[in-house]
Amino acid sequence: QTQLVESGGGLVQPGGSLRLSCEASGFSIRYYAMMWYRQAPGKERELVARIAAEGGSTTLADSVKGRFTITRDNAKNTVYLQMDNLKPEDTAVYYCKVVRSTNYWGQGTQVTVSS
């Protein structure tokens, strides 16, 4: 069964860093594009980052360009989101997603950026 499990969220000071992990099971991520979304209270869920399968090209939302990096480790079947220079507006639940025959979502991991 396809499953995505996020981890690595927590409380961090503005300007700090976190690395989120998305561990997949039930399929091999090497054949699929993987995505990170986030949803803040009262806001729509938004796409933060995407990494392609073959070639590994990446795209980032304008709001996080220069601060976030998405990577994959196919051997570990895991996708990462490195978040640097975090800002309070980055506070949200971060979700991992893959599109196969349908959308598969992880449960999300909370990131809180606060002084």
KEKE-3310 file (N, C-alpha, C; in steps of 0.2 Angstrom, whole numbers, plus 5000, padded with zeros to 4 digits):
npx = (5004:5003:5011:5015:5026:5029:5042:5052:5048:5045:5048:5056:5068:5066:5076:5082:5085:5077:5076:5065:5058:5052:5047:5044:5033:5028:5030:5042:5051:5059:5053:5044:5038:5040:5032:5031:5020:5012:5001:4994:4986:4969:4972:4974:4980:4996:5008:5024:5037:5044:5051:5057:5056:5065:5081:5079:5076:5071:5058:5053:5042:5040:5040:5049:5061:5078:5079:5074:5077:5074:5077:5081:5083:5084:5089:5086:5072:5067:5062:5067:5066:5075:5075:5080:5085:5072:5056:5043:5031:5033:5027:5017:5008:5017:5016:5019:5018:5013:5009:5001:4991:4982:4981:4992:4994:5004:5003:5007:5018:5021:5027:5034:5038:5044:5048)
npy = (4994:5011:5023:5038:5046:5059:5068:5077:5090:5104:5116:5131:5145:5161:5163:5151:5133:5119:5101:5092:5076:5064:5049:5035:5021:5006:5008:5013:5028:5033:5033:5043:5059:5070:5079:5094:5101:5115:5120:5133:5140:5145:5147:5142:5126:5125:5123:5120:5114:5104:5089:5082:5065:5057:5064:5074:5087:5103:5113:5128:5137:5154:5161:5154:5152:5152:5149:5136:5119:5105:5088:5071:5054:5040:5027:5027:5029:5041:5058:5074:5090:5104:5117:5133:5149:5152:5159:5168:5167:5155:5146:5132:5117:5104:5094:5079:5073:5062:5058:5045:5033:5040:5054:5054:5057:5062:5062:5074:5086:5097:5113:5126:5143:5154:5167)
npz = (5000:4996:5005:5014:5025:5034:5043:5055:5058:5069:5082:5079:5079:5071:5056:5058:5054:5047:5043:5033:5031:5020:5020:5010:5006:4999:4986:4973:4974:4964:4952:4951:4951:4966:4979:4990:5000:5009:5022:5030:5045:5041:5028:5010:5005:4998:4985:4988:4984:4971:4965:4951:4943:4934:4930:4940:4941:4949:4956:4964:4975:4974:4986:4994:4987:4986:4999:5003:4999:4989:4989:4984:4989:4982:4985:4999:4998:5000:5002:5004:5012:5014:5024:5026:5034:5040:5041:5051:5043:5037:5045:5046:5042:5035:5020:5012:4995:4982:4965:4958:4951:4958:4970:4983:5000:5014:5032:5037:5044:5057:5056:5065:5066:5077:5088)
capx = (5000:5006:5011:5020:5026:5033:5045:5057:5045:5046:5049:5063:5068:5067:5082:5084:5084:5075:5076:5059:5059:5046:5048:5039:5033:5023:5032:5048:5050:5063:5049:5039:5039:5038:5031:5030:5015:5011:4995:4994:4979:4965:4975:4974:4986:5000:5014:5031:5043:5043:5057:5055:5059:5072:5084:5079:5075:5067:5054:5051:5038:5043:5041:5054:5067:5084:5079:5072:5080:5071:5081:5078:5088:5081:5091:5082:5065:5065:5062:5069:5065:5079:5073:5085:5082:5065:5053:5037:5026:5034:5023:5012:5009:5020:5014:5022:5013:5015:5004:5002:4985:4978:4985:4994:4997:5006:4999:5009:5022:5020:5033:5032:5043:5042:5053)
capy = (5000:5017:5027:5043:5048:5065:5069:5083:5097:5106:5123:5134:5152:5164:5162:5144:5128:5112:5097:5088:5070:5060:5042:5032:5014:5003:5010:5016:5035:5034:5033:5048:5066:5071:5086:5096:5106:5117:5124:5137:5141:5149:5148:5136:5122:5128:5119:5123:5112:5098:5087:5077:5059:5056:5071:5077:5094:5105:5119:5130:5143:5161:5163:5150:5152:5154:5147:5129:5115:5099:5083:5064:5049:5035:5021:5027:5030:5047:5065:5079:5097:5108:5124:5138:5155:5151:5165:5166:5165:5148:5141:5128:5109:5102:5088:5076:5071:5059:5057:5039:5033:5045:5058:5051:5062:5060:5065:5081:5088:5104:5118:5132:5147:5159:5169)
capz = (5000:4996:5011:5014:5032:5035:5050:5055:5060:5075:5083:5077:5079:5064:5054:5059:5049:5048:5037:5033:5028:5018:5019:5006:5006:4995:4979:4973:4972:4959:4945:4952:4954:4972:4980:4996:5001:5016:5024:5036:5047:5037:5021:5006:5004:4993:4983:4990:4980:4967:4962:4945:4944:4930:4930:4947:4941:4955:4956:4971:4976:4974:4993:4997:4983:4989:5006:5003:4994:4989:4986:4985:4990:4979:4989:5005:4996:5005:4999:5009:5011:5018:5025:5029:5035:5041:5043:5054:5038:5035:5049:5043:5042:5028:5018:5006:4990:4975:4960:4954:4948:4961:4974:4989:5004:5020:5037:5038:5050:5059:5057:5069:5066:5081:5093)
cpx = (5004:5006:5017:5020:5031:5036:5050:5054:5046:5046:5056:5062:5068:5074:5085:5083:5081:5075:5070:5061:5052:5048:5043:5039:5028:5025:5039:5048:5054:5059:5044:5041:5036:5037:5030:5025:5015:5004:4995:4987:4975:4967:4974:4980:4990:5006:5020:5036:5041:5050:5054:5058:5066:5074:5084:5078:5070:5063:5052:5046:5042:5045:5047:5061:5073:5085:5078:5075:5076:5076:5078:5084:5084:5082:5087:5075:5063:5066:5063:5067:5069:5077:5078:5082:5075:5062:5046:5031:5027:5030:5017:5013:5011:5018:5018:5017:5016:5009:5005:4995:4980:4983:4986:4997:4999:5002:5001:5014:5022:5027:5031:5038:5041:5048:5051)
cpy = (5006:5021:5032:5045:5053:5065:5075:5090:5098:5114:5126:5142:5155:5164:5155:5140:5122:5108:5092:5082:5067:5053:5038:5024:5012:5004:5013:5023:5037:5036:5039:5054:5066:5078:5088:5102:5109:5120:5127:5138:5146:5150:5141:5132:5124:5123:5123:5121:5106:5096:5081:5070:5058:5063:5075:5084:5097:5112:5121:5136:5149:5162:5159:5149:5155:5152:5139:5125:5108:5094:5076:5059:5042:5028:5021:5028:5036:5053:5069:5086:5101:5115:5128:5145:5156:5158:5163:5164:5158:5143:5138:5120:5108:5095:5086:5073:5067:5058:5050:5038:5038:5049:5054:5056:5059:5064:5072:5081:5095:5107:5124:5137:5153:5161:5168)
cpz = (5000:5002:5011:5022:5032:5042:5049:5057:5067:5076:5082:5077:5072:5063:5055:5053:5052:5042:5038:5029:5026:5016:5015:5007:5002:4987:4979:4970:4966:4952:4946:4954:4961:4974:4988:4996:5008:5016:5030:5038:5043:5030:5017:5006:4998:4991:4985:4986:4977:4965:4957:4947:4940:4929:4936:4947:4946:4953:4963:4970:4976:4981:4996:4993:4986:4996:5007:4997:4994:4986:4987:4986:4988:4983:4995:5004:5000:5001:5005:5007:5016:5018:5029:5030:5036:5044:5047:5049:5035:5039:5046:5044:5035:5026:5012:5001:4984:4971:4957:4950:4952:4966:4981:4994:5011:5025:5039:5044:5051:5060:5060:5069:5071:5086:5100)
residu = (GLN:THR:GLN:LEU:VAL:GLU:SER:GLY:GLY:GLY:LEU:VAL:GLN:PRO:GLY:GLY:SER:LEU:ARG:LEU:SER:CYS:GLU:ALA:SER:GLY:PHE:SER:ILE:ARG:TYR:TYR:ALA:MET:MET:TRP:TYR:ARG:GLN:ALA:PRO:GLY:LYS:GLU:ARG:GLU:LEU:VAL:ALA:ARG:ILE:ALA:ALA:GLU:GLY:GLY:SER:THR:THR:LEU:ALA:ASP:SER:VAL:LYS:GLY:ARG:PHE:THR:ILE:THR:ARG:ASP:ASN:ALA:LYS:ASN:THR:VAL:TYR:LEU:GLN:MET:ASP:ASN:LEU:LYS:PRO:GLU:ASP:THR:ALA:VAL:TYR:TYR:CYS:LYS:VAL:VAL:ARG:SER:THR:ASN:TYR:TRP:GLY:GLN:GLY:THR:GLN:VAL:THR:VAL:SER:SER)
# end
